[in-house]
Amino acid sequence: MESGSSTEEHSKDSTISICVWKLRRYGRFIPEGKAKPKSSASNVNCAWKIFESSESAGQLELNILASGHLLVSQGQELLEGFSLLDAQSFFENPAQSQTVCYST
């Protein structure tokens, strides 16, 4: 995650974002058995799908909405969406450097 964040409100299809962070990279863990091998010669499954910000794919953004939802998007595509209501019961945040790890 880049060091800067924007706390100004802006509209995205009439949804108000309270906080927006521009991301350089975002990774999604893929459970064993659902991951595809990197190549046919490899016996090791790829455990992470990595998304990178680029001009062609679009900017990665993490949004916290006024409705209490956390969204990760790239361009116009929604990659992840979580309700933060009652988040203390499932959200774990061991932050290291500029990395945030969480599990649901």
TORTIVO-955832 format. One line per field, with one value per atom (N, C-alpha, C, CB): residue number from 1; atom name; residue in three letters; x, y, z. Coordinates in steps of 0.05 Angstrom, whole numbers. Glycine has a CB too. Layout:
BEGIN
num: (NUM_...)
atome: (CA_...)
residu: (ALA_...)
px: (X_...)
py: (Y_...)
pz: (Z_...)
REM end
This chain:
BEGIN
num: (1_1_1_1_2_2_2_2_3_3_3_3_4_4_4_4_5_5_5_5_6_6_6_6_7_7_7_7_8_8_8_8_9_9_9_9_10_10_10_10_11_11_11_11_12_12_12_12_13_13_13_13_14_14_14_14_15_15_15_15_16_16_16_16_17_17_17_17_18_18_18_18_19_19_19_19_20_20_20_20_21_21_21_21_22_22_22_22_23_23_23_23_24_24_24_24_25_25_25_25_26_26_26_26_27_27_27_27_28_28_28_28_29_29_29_29_30_30_30_30_31_31_31_31_32_32_32_32_33_33_33_33_34_34_34_34_35_35_35_35_36_36_36_36_37_37_37_37_38_38_38_38_39_39_39_39_40_40_40_40_41_41_41_41_42_42_42_42_43_43_43_43_44_44_44_44_45_45_45_45_46_46_46_46_47_47_47_47_48_48_48_48_49_49_49_49_50_50_50_50_51_51_51_51_52_52_52_52_53_53_53_53_54_54_54_54_55_55_55_55_56_56_56_56_57_57_57_57_58_58_58_58_59_59_59_59_60_60_60_60_61_61_61_61_62_62_62_62_63_63_63_63_64_64_64_64_65_65_65_65_66_66_66_66_67_67_67_67_68_68_68_68_69_69_69_69_70_70_70_70_71_71_71_71_72_72_72_72_73_73_73_73_74_74_74_74_75_75_75_75_76_76_76_76_77_77_77_77_78_78_78_78_79_79_79_79_80_80_80_80_81_81_81_81_82_82_82_82_83_83_83_83_84_84_84_84_85_85_85_85_86_86_86_86_87_87_87_87_88_88_88_88_89_89_89_89_90_90_90_90_91_91_91_91_92_92_92_92_93_93_93_93_94_94_94_94_95_95_95_95_96_96_96_96_97_97_97_97_98_98_98_98_99_99_99_99_100_100_100_100_101_101_101_101_102_102_102_102_103_103_103_103_104_104_104_104)
atome: (N_CA_C_CB_N_CA_C_CB_N_CA_C_CB_N_CA_C_CB_N_CA_C_CB_N_CA_C_CB_N_CA_C_CB_N_CA_C_CB_N_CA_C_CB_N_CA_C_CB_N_CA_C_CB_N_CA_C_CB_N_CA_C_CB_N_CA_C_CB_N_CA_C_CB_N_CA_C_CB_N_CA_C_CB_N_CA_C_CB_N_CA_C_CB_N_CA_C_CB_N_CA_C_CB_N_CA_C_CB_N_CA_C_CB_N_CA_C_CB_N_CA_C_CB_N_CA_C_CB_N_CA_C_CB_N_CA_C_CB_N_CA_C_CB_N_CA_C_CB_N_CA_C_CB_N_CA_C_CB_N_CA_C_CB_N_CA_C_CB_N_CA_C_CB_N_CA_C_CB_N_CA_C_CB_N_CA_C_CB_N_CA_C_CB_N_CA_C_CB_N_CA_C_CB_N_CA_C_CB_N_CA_C_CB_N_CA_C_CB_N_CA_C_CB_N_CA_C_CB_N_CA_C_CB_N_CA_C_CB_N_CA_C_CB_N_CA_C_CB_N_CA_C_CB_N_CA_C_CB_N_CA_C_CB_N_CA_C_CB_N_CA_C_CB_N_CA_C_CB_N_CA_C_CB_N_CA_C_CB_N_CA_C_CB_N_CA_C_CB_N_CA_C_CB_N_CA_C_CB_N_CA_C_CB_N_CA_C_CB_N_CA_C_CB_N_CA_C_CB_N_CA_C_CB_N_CA_C_CB_N_CA_C_CB_N_CA_C_CB_N_CA_C_CB_N_CA_C_CB_N_CA_C_CB_N_CA_C_CB_N_CA_C_CB_N_CA_C_CB_N_CA_C_CB_N_CA_C_CB_N_CA_C_CB_N_CA_C_CB_N_CA_C_CB_N_CA_C_CB_N_CA_C_CB_N_CA_C_CB_N_CA_C_CB_N_CA_C_CB_N_CA_C_CB_N_CA_C_CB_N_CA_C_CB_N_CA_C_CB_N_CA_C_CB_N_CA_C_CB_N_CA_C_CB_N_CA_C_CB_N_CA_C_CB_N_CA_C_CB_N_CA_C_CB_N_CA_C_CB_N_CA_C_CB_N_CA_C_CB_N_CA_C_CB_N_CA_C_CB_N_CA_C_CB_N_CA_C_CB)
residu: (MET_MET_MET_MET_GLU_GLU_GLU_GLU_SER_SER_SER_SER_GLY_GLY_GLY_GLY_SER_SER_SER_SER_SER_SER_SER_SER_THR_THR_THR_THR_GLU_GLU_GLU_GLU_GLU_GLU_GLU_GLU_HIS_HIS_HIS_HIS_SER_SER_SER_SER_LYS_LYS_LYS_LYS_ASP_ASP_ASP_ASP_SER_SER_SER_SER_THR_THR_THR_THR_ILE_ILE_ILE_ILE_SER_SER_SER_SER_ILE_ILE_ILE_ILE_CYS_CYS_CYS_CYS_VAL_VAL_VAL_VAL_TRP_TRP_TRP_TRP_LYS_LYS_LYS_LYS_LEU_LEU_LEU_LEU_ARG_ARG_ARG_ARG_ARG_ARG_ARG_ARG_TYR_TYR_TYR_TYR_GLY_GLY_GLY_GLY_ARG_ARG_ARG_ARG_PHE_PHE_PHE_PHE_ILE_ILE_ILE_ILE_PRO_PRO_PRO_PRO_GLU_GLU_GLU_GLU_GLY_GLY_GLY_GLY_LYS_LYS_LYS_LYS_ALA_ALA_ALA_ALA_LYS_LYS_LYS_LYS_PRO_PRO_PRO_PRO_LYS_LYS_LYS_LYS_SER_SER_SER_SER_SER_SER_SER_SER_ALA_ALA_ALA_ALA_SER_SER_SER_SER_ASN_ASN_ASN_ASN_VAL_VAL_VAL_VAL_ASN_ASN_ASN_ASN_CYS_CYS_CYS_CYS_ALA_ALA_ALA_ALA_TRP_TRP_TRP_TRP_LYS_LYS_LYS_LYS_ILE_ILE_ILE_ILE_PHE_PHE_PHE_PHE_GLU_GLU_GLU_GLU_SER_SER_SER_SER_SER_SER_SER_SER_GLU_GLU_GLU_GLU_SER_SER_SER_SER_ALA_ALA_ALA_ALA_GLY_GLY_GLY_GLY_GLN_GLN_GLN_GLN_LEU_LEU_LEU_LEU_GLU_GLU_GLU_GLU_LEU_LEU_LEU_LEU_ASN_ASN_ASN_ASN_ILE_ILE_ILE_ILE_LEU_LEU_LEU_LEU_ALA_ALA_ALA_ALA_SER_SER_SER_SER_GLY_GLY_GLY_GLY_HIS_HIS_HIS_HIS_LEU_LEU_LEU_LEU_LEU_LEU_LEU_LEU_VAL_VAL_VAL_VAL_SER_SER_SER_SER_GLN_GLN_GLN_GLN_GLY_GLY_GLY_GLY_GLN_GLN_GLN_GLN_GLU_GLU_GLU_GLU_LEU_LEU_LEU_LEU_LEU_LEU_LEU_LEU_GLU_GLU_GLU_GLU_GLY_GLY_GLY_GLY_PHE_PHE_PHE_PHE_SER_SER_SER_SER_LEU_LEU_LEU_LEU_LEU_LEU_LEU_LEU_ASP_ASP_ASP_ASP_ALA_ALA_ALA_ALA_GLN_GLN_GLN_GLN_SER_SER_SER_SER_PHE_PHE_PHE_PHE_PHE_PHE_PHE_PHE_GLU_GLU_GLU_GLU_ASN_ASN_ASN_ASN_PRO_PRO_PRO_PRO_ALA_ALA_ALA_ALA_GLN_GLN_GLN_GLN_SER_SER_SER_SER_GLN_GLN_GLN_GLN_THR_THR_THR_THR_VAL_VAL_VAL_VAL_CYS_CYS_CYS_CYS_TYR_TYR_TYR_TYR_SER_SER_SER_SER_THR_THR_THR_THR)
px: (17_0_18_-19_11_27_23_20_42_42_19_68_10_-10_-38_-6_-56_-84_-100_-94_-123_-141_-165_-149_-170_-193_-216_-185_-212_-234_-256_-224_-281_-303_-306_-329_-312_-318_-339_-293_-352_-375_-366_-398_-374_-370_-397_-347_-411_-437_-455_-436_-455_-472_-465_-501_-442_-432_-411_-422_-413_-394_-371_-408_-347_-323_-313_-301_-308_-297_-266_-305_-254_-225_-219_-212_-199_-190_-160_-200_-149_-120_-114_-110_-95_-85_-64_-74_-67_-49_-31_-65_-7_11_6_40_-1_-3_-24_24_-38_-58_-57_-87_-56_-55_-79_-29_-88_-111_-101_-136_-104_-96_-116_-94_-106_-123_-118_-116_-139_-135_-125_-162_-110_-99_-121_-83_-116_-136_-151_-156_-152_-165_-145_-183_-119_-98_-90_-74_-84_-74_-43_-85_-30_-1_8_10_32_43_49_69_58_63_58_93_55_49_73_42_97_121_124_146_109_111_91_108_100_82_72_96_83_76_53_100_32_9_15_-16_6_8_-12_4_-3_-21_-32_-7_-21_-30_-35_-9_-57_-62_-55_-92_-36_-27_-38_4_-49_-59_-40_-89_-33_-15_-30_11_-25_-36_-21_-34_-35_-22_-42_-14_-31_-48_-68_-31_-60_-78_-100_-63_-92_-112_-127_-98_-115_-128_-114_-157_-121_-111_-124_-114_-109_-120_-126_-100_-150_-158_-171_-177_-166_-180_-198_-159_-224_-243_-257_-264_-261_-278_-302_-264_-326_-350_-365_-369_-381_-397_-416_-412_-423_-442_-429_-453_-402_-388_-377_-406_-370_-359_-331_-378_-315_-288_-288_-266_-279_-279_-251_-299_-243_-218_-226_-197_-218_-225_-201_-248_-204_-184_-199_-166_-195_-211_-240_-206_-257_-285_-293_-301_-273_-278_-275_-259_-295_-294_-279_-322_-257_-241_-250_-212_-256_-264_-283_-239_-301_-319_-325_-344_-323_-328_-345_-302_-363_-378_-360_-406_-357_-341_-359_-325_-385_-403_-396_-433_-392_-384_-356_-405_-339_-313_-295_-299_-299_-282_-284_-289_-305_-308_-292_-337_-282_-268_-243_-287_-240_-218_-193_-227_-171_-146_-127_-135_-112_-96_-67_-108_-51_-23_-9_-9_-4_9_39_-1_52_81_90_92_105_114_90_134_88_65_47_74_47_31_10_49_-15_-37_-47_-60_-47_-57_-83_-36_-102_-127_-139_-147_-155_-169_-198_-156_-215_-244_-253_-260)
py: (-23_0_24_0_44_69_84_86_101_113_134_126_146_167_156_188_170_163_189_148_186_208_205_211_224_222_239_230_252_268_250_287_258_243_248_250_227_230_209_227_215_198_178_215_153_132_119_111_126_115_119_85_143_152_138_148_125_113_131_83_138_157_141_175_147_135_154_129_144_160_161_149_138_136_121_123_131_117_116_132_92_88_77_69_88_78_56_101_33_11_6_-15_-2_-11_-40_-7_-56_-85_-95_-99_-116_-129_-158_-118_-175_-204_-217_-215_-238_-254_-283_-253_-294_-321_-340_-326_-360_-380_-407_-383_-418_-443_-466_-451_-484_-507_-523_-525_-532_-547_-529_-560_-503_-485_-469_-465_-470_-456_-471_-450_-456_-469_-468_-454_-489_-488_-465_-515_-454_-432_-442_-421_-467_-478_-508_-472_-521_-550_-566_-559_-554_-568_-566_-557_-548_-543_-560_-513_-572_-587_-570_-612_-545_-527_-509_-511_-508_-491_-462_-501_-443_-415_-409_-396_-401_-397_-368_-403_-350_-322_-312_-304_-297_-283_-254_-287_-243_-216_-198_-215_-175_-154_-131_-146_-118_-95_-72_-102_-48_-24_-19_1_-12_-5_12_-31_25_41_24_56_0_-17_-30_-39_-40_-54_-34_-74_-11_8_10_1_31_36_19_66_6_-9_10_-31_7_25_8_46_16_5_27_-5_22_42_33_47_51_46_65_52_53_68_76_51_97_106_85_132_66_45_23_32_25_5_-18_-5_-13_-34_-27_-39_-48_-45_-57_-59_-42_-51_-48_-35_-68_-67_-69_-90_-49_-48_-41_-27_-49_-42_-32_-67_-6_7_5_-7_-6_-8_-36_-4_-54_-81_-83_-101_-94_-99_-125_-99_-125_-149_-162_-143_-147_-157_-137_-162_-147_-131_-144_-125_-129_-140_-120_-147_-131_-114_-112_-126_-88_-84_-82_-58_-86_-87_-112_-88_-110_-131_-143_-154_-125_-134_-144_-112_-134_-143_-172_-127_-186_-214_-231_-222_-219_-235_-221_-242_-195_-180_-180_-152_-191_-191_-174_-221_-156_-138_-136_-111_-156_-153_-138_-181_-112_-95_-97_-66_-101_-102_-84_-131_-63_-44_-33_-58_-37_-27_-50_-11_-72_-95_-99_-120_-104_-109_-137_-88_-154_-182_-185_-203_-197_-202_-228_-179_-240_-265_-263_-290_-276_-276_-304_-263)
pz: (0_0_0_24_-16_-16_10_-39_17_43_46_48_25_27_26_6_39_37_33_62_20_16_34_-14_51_69_59_97_36_26_14_4_18_8_-22_22_-37_-65_-73_-83_-95_-104_-125_-114_-122_-142_-145_-134_-166_-171_-146_-178_-136_-113_-87_-119_-85_-60_-48_-64_-23_-11_2_9_-6_6_27_-15_51_72_70_100_64_61_36_86_21_-3_-3_-29_-7_-9_-37_13_-50_-76_-70_-94_-82_-77_-102_-71_-97_-119_-126_-111_-105_-109_-89_-105_-97_-79_-84_-84_-63_-66_-53_-54_-66_-56_-53_-75_-29_-24_-36_7_-50_-63_-48_-94_-35_-20_-37_-7_-25_-38_-52_-18_-76_-91_-111_-72_-106_-124_-141_-109_-132_-147_-171_-128_-192_-217_-217_-242_-227_-228_-246_-238_-239_-256_-284_-243_-287_-313_-311_-323_-334_-334_-324_-362_-325_-315_-284_-328_-273_-244_-228_-237_-206_-189_-165_-179_-163_-141_-150_-132_-134_-140_-131_-127_-146_-138_-116_-163_-93_-70_-69_-45_-85_-85_-113_-72_-116_-142_-136_-152_-152_-147_-169_-147_-160_-178_-176_-171_-198_-199_-211_-215_-200_-213_-239_-194_-260_-285_-301_-301_-322_-339_-354_-359_-363_-378_-361_-392_-337_-319_-301_-302_-295_-278_-251_-274_-236_-210_-189_-202_-172_-149_-127_-139_-115_-93_-71_-103_-46_-23_-13_-1_-11_-2_24_-24_42_65_61_93_59_53_79_36_76_99_109_91_91_99_116_74_120_136_120_157_95_78_69_53_65_55_27_73_7_-21_-32_-38_-48_-63_-92_-55_-108_-136_-153_-141_-179_-199_-223_-206_-228_-250_-242_-277_-259_-254_-242_-279_-238_-228_-198_-242_-185_-156_-151_-143_-137_-131_-106_-130_-85_-59_-46_-40_-30_-15_12_-30_34_60_76_75_92_111_136_117_146_170_195_168_191_214_230_205_256_274_266_273_255_245_268_231_292_314_320_339_310_314_294_313_272_252_240_230_245_232_249_226_239_252_236_256_249_234_245_234_240_248_225_252_229_209_211_211_188_187_164_184_170_150_136_130_110_95_86_71_100_94_115_91_106_124_118_122_138_135_150_145_138_152_142_149_159_152_159_165_144_150_154_127)
REM end
